[in-house]
Amino acid sequence: MTKEEILALSRKENSDGDEREKHIILRSHSISTLTGFCLCFLVNALTLFFDGPRIIFPVSWLILWGMLASAMWIQSKGKTDRSKLTVAILFTVIALLHGISFLVQLINW
């Protein structure tokens, strides 16, 4: 093989990106999702503690569960394993329930 052929092959193999970079991106998405979950929990817990049970913010949970559902739908696409599809459906239902709760509170506000 010539130097140009080796370089062309190397470029072709790395066209999808570096494996280390992919791992870092995946890890950052996982950490950001966990951070979002913790923040939603903390905001809602503090709101319940200081304002009582009359004010609940389902919007933050709607956003979080919507993010999780979309991630699971993407991960389940093209897979033969049905566990990710089941989780995607569950997360979507939870997001829809929070959306309905938000709309009910908005209408009754």
SULTA-V345593 format. One record per pair of residues at least 6 apart in sequence whose ideal C-beta (glycine too) atoms are under 6 Angstrom apart, sorted by the first residue. I is the first residue (numbers start at 0). J is the second residue. D is the distance in Angstrom with one decimal. If there is no record, write none. Layout:
BEGIN
i=I j=J d=D
i=I j=J d=D
END
This chain:
BEGIN
i=35 j=63 d=5.3
i=36 j=63 d=5.8
i=39 j=59 d=4.4
i=39 j=60 d=5.7
i=39 j=63 d=5.0
i=43 j=56 d=6.0
i=46 j=54 d=5.9
i=57 j=97 d=4.3
i=57 j=100 d=4.2
i=57 j=101 d=4.5
i=58 j=101 d=5.2
i=60 j=97 d=4.6
i=61 j=94 d=5.8
i=61 j=97 d=4.0
i=61 j=98 d=5.1
i=61 j=101 d=5.8
i=64 j=90 d=5.5
i=64 j=93 d=4.7
i=64 j=94 d=3.8
i=65 j=94 d=4.5
i=67 j=90 d=4.8
i=68 j=87 d=5.9
i=68 j=90 d=3.7
i=68 j=91 d=4.4
i=68 j=94 d=5.3
i=71 j=83 d=5.7
i=71 j=86 d=5.0
i=71 j=87 d=3.6
i=71 j=90 d=5.6
i=72 j=87 d=4.6
i=74 j=83 d=5.1
i=75 j=83 d=3.8
i=75 j=84 d=4.2
i=75 j=87 d=5.1
END
